[in-house]
Amino acid sequence: MFGSGQPCIFRRLKIRQKFRVKSVPTLLLVVGCQFTATADGHVIPAAANSWTSQNARFGLFDWLDHRSGYYQDGFPQALIVDDTSLEPEGELELNELHTGAGSQHSDVMSVEFQKSVGVVTFELELPYERISNADGLAKGIGGIEFQARCPVYQYMSGNGFFDNTMGAIGGAGIPVWSPVSRNTELEGGLFDDVKLGDHFTVQSVLGYDQLFGGGDDGGLEEFDYGLVFAWRISHEEMPLPGIERFTPMFEIKGELGLNQDEAGQNNVLGNMGFRADFRSIAGLEPSLGLSYVFPMSSAARDEVHWGVAVNVTIGF
């Protein structure tokens, strides 16, 4: 998102704190899902015990299922891959991603607010980016990010062991014309959340990304993807002081360039860490995520040799 005619350091920051999947058509689909769900008179239940396979269906074409763990905090929040979970009570999130590769170091910090209305979750993010190497320093407020996501289809096996939610995510990045934000960003994509039993979850995200505007990055297109594997452990199973739930996590985050100088370059990062959900404090629900980031492809190794990601969330 850097203008043309700048030193080589002023190039688009490839490694973002979260990758986005957003587009205007997808936003329309998300909003349509919300209107359909609310028109049916359904609200998200606090518990799924009273629902059966016969009366649990709702939403557009009855494709959604009240019994799904998607409505019961069944999926952990990702660390560097985009979040796909529901946030009915609202959540404030603080992120920091520091990466290094030789003399190049980058920091991406952001503040996010998420809130679900019915089955649709809205997210607003304000990032700050700092990139330095032997050629100089670039820093400033990043583009303002707006996102909305919504489940589209859910399937749950009769015994509840297999729980699958598929959905759409849409949004936009608005430039603020700082040294690190000069292009409008639109993307569109899908997510798929799978829960097997009480512990193991797999979350995946696919998206298409395009930048609009002038400079070296105008017209840049990418295919983005991410995978999150997690095993959730309750306090009863591992009684750590003050911690309600502990979740080891492994993530894969990739960006495949589709045109310009980035064509064919597949930047793949691995991320291994954990999330600790603390017990409620004065009605607030704090959570800490900490992880180590490492390259998994030669293209990613050119920009990142190592990294550390920190994520703090406060649920209301």
N, C-alpha and C positions, 0 to 999 in steps of 0.2 A: 504494500500500500504506500510505497514511496514514489515520489515523482521522478521523472526522467532527468538525466544529466547530473545525478548525484554519484558519489563514490560507491564502491561495490558494497559497502556495509548497508547502504540505504536500499535494501531489497526487501521484498515482502517476507515477513517473519513466518516461516513455514510451521514451526512448532508452536501451536496455540494451546492455551490451557484446556479448552474443550473444543472439539470440532463441531460445526453447526450443520444442520440439515434443514434448510428453509427455502420457501418459495411462495409467491403469491397464490398460485393454484392450490398448493397444499394447504395454505392458510384457509382458503375457502372451504376445502374439505373438512378441516378441523372445526371451523365455525358451524358448518352444516351438521356435523355429528353432535355438537353441543345443543343446537336448536331441536334436533330430533329427540335427543335424550330427555330434555326438559319438557318438550311437548307431550311426551309419554307420561309425565308426572312422576318420574323416578328420581330418587335421591340416592346418594351413595350411602349404603348401610354401615353401621358401626360394627356389625358382626354378620357372618354368613351362615350361622347355625340354622336359621329358620328357613333358608332357601332350599328348594329342591330343583332337580333338573327340569321339572315341568313348569315351575313358576318363576325361575330365576332369570329368564331371558328378557332383555329390554333393548331399547335403542333402535336404530335404523335396521329394518328387516329382522329384528330380534337377534342381532349378531353379538350383542354384549351379554355378559353373564355376571349377575350379582355375587356369585360364589367365588369368583376369581380372587386370588391373592393380590392382584393388582390394586384392589380396593382395601386391602388389609395390611398395607406396608410390607408386602411379601417380597419386594425386590430392593436390594441395597442401592444406595446412590453411588454412581461411578466416581472414580478419582480424576482421570484425565479424559475419558470418553464422555460424550454427552449424556446427560441424565434423561431417563425415560419414565421415571416413576411418577405417581400421583402425589400431590402436595395439598391435601384438602384444608389443612390448618394454616398454611403459609409458612415460608421458610426464608431466612436470611443466610447467605452463603459468602464466605471469604476464601479466595483461592490464591495460591502462590505456586508458580512453576519456575524453578531455576535450572538452567541447562548450561553445560560447558562443552567446548570442543577446541582444545588448544588455547589460543589467545582470545577466542570468541566466547562471550558469556551473554546470556539473555535472561531477562526476568519478565514474566507476565503475571501481573496481579489483577484481580478483579473482585468486584462486589456484585452480587446477584440477589435478586428477590424473586421468589416463585410462589404462586398461589393458584390453586385449582378452583374452578367454578364449574360445578357438576363434574363431568368427565374430562373437561378440557383444562390443561395446565398452562398458565401463562408465565413467561420468564422475561425479566428485564435485567440486562447486564451492562456494567460500565468497567472496561478494562484499562489498565495502564501498562505500557510496554517500555522496556529498556534493553537496548542491544548495543554491545560494545565489542570491538576487535581492533586489530592493528591500524585499521584505516580511520577509526574515529568512533563517535558515539551518536546514537539516535535514541530519543526518548520522547514520550508524550502520551496523552490520553488516546486510547484506541477508539474505534468506531463503536457507537451505541448499538447494542444488540437486543433485538426483540424476537421472542420465540413463542410459539404455541404448539402443543402436542395433544393428541387425542387417540384413544384406542378405537379401532375400527371393527375388529373381529376378535372374539375370545372363544376358546374351547377348553373344557375341563372334563377329564375322565370321570366316570361314575364314582370311583373311590377317592377322587381328588388328588391322586398322585401326580398326574400330568396336568399342568396348568399353563396355557399358552395365550398370550396377548399380542396381537399385531396391531400396529397403529401408524399414523402419519405425523410428521413434524414439519412445521413451516415457519418462516420468519425472514428477517432482513437485518443487515448491518448498515447503519447510517454513518457516513464519514463525518468527522469533526474538523478536518483540515489541519490536523497536527502533523508533525514530521512522520508519524507512523500510521496515519489514517487519512487516505486521500481517495479511496475508491468505495463505491457502494457495492455491497455483497448480497447476492440472492442465491439461495440454495433450496433444494427440495429433496425429501427422502422419506424413508420408512424405518420403523423399529420393530423388533420382535423380542419379547420377553418370555422365557421358558422357565418354569419352576418344577423341579422334580422332587417330590416329597417335601419334607420340612426343612431341608438344609441347602440343597444345591440349586443354584440358579445360573442361567446363561442369558445375557442380554446382548443384542446385536443391533447395529445401526448402519444403514447404507444411505448415501446421499450424493447429489450432484451440486457442484459449487461453481459460480461464475462471478467475476469481478467486473464492474462497469466503471467507466471513466477513463481519464488520460493516464499518462505515465507508463512506466515499464510494465505494470501489472494490469492495465486496462484490457479487458477481454480474456483474461486468464481463466481457464476451466480446469476443474479437478473432480475426480471421483473419490469420495471419502468413505471410510468404513471403520468400524470398531467392534470389538468383542470384549465382553466382561464375564469372567468366570468367578463365582463366589461360593463360599461355604459358610453359612450363618450358624453361629454357636450361641445358644442362650446362656443366661446367667446360671440356670440350674445345671447345665452341662459343664460349664467352666466358670466357677464363682469368683471372678475377678472383682475386687472391691470397687464399688461405685459404677460398674459397667453392666448395663442391661443386656447387651448383645455385642459379640466380637466376631468380625467377619474378615478372614483372610481373602485376598482378591488378587487375580492376575488379569491384566488387560492387554489388548493389542489394538493399536491405533494406527491407521494408515491413510496416506494421501497419495493418489496416483495422478500425475500430471497428464492432461489430455491434449494440450497444445502449447505453442510458443516454445521457449527454451526448456520448459518443464515437461514436455511431451515424453512419456515413457518412464519418467522418474518415479519410482515407488518408494516413498518415505514411510518406513514402518518402525514404530516404537513399541517396545515392550514395557510393561509397568507392573511391578510386584509390590504389594503392600497390604495394608489392612484398614478397616474402619471400626472404630470403637464408639458404640452408641451408649452414652451415659444415662444414668437415671435422671428423671425429671427433677429440675431445680426451680422452685418458685413458679411452676407452671410452664417452664421452658424446657426444651428437649435438645441438649447439646450433643454434637457428634464430632469426632476427630478422625480424619483420614490422613495417612502418611504413607509414602511410597517411594521406591527407587525406580528411576526411568533409565532405559538403556536402548541403544539402537539395535534393530533386527534386520536391517538391509544396508547395503553399501551407500545408497543415496542418503539415508538418515544419518549414517556415520560421518558424512561430510559436514553435518551441522550440529550433531549431538554425540558426544562421547559418554556423557553421564548426565543425570539430572535428579532433582528431588522435587516431589510434589506434596504440598500441604493443603488440606481442605478442612475448613471449620464451618459447620452448619449449626444454626439455632432454629429449631422448630417452635412454632407458637402454639 
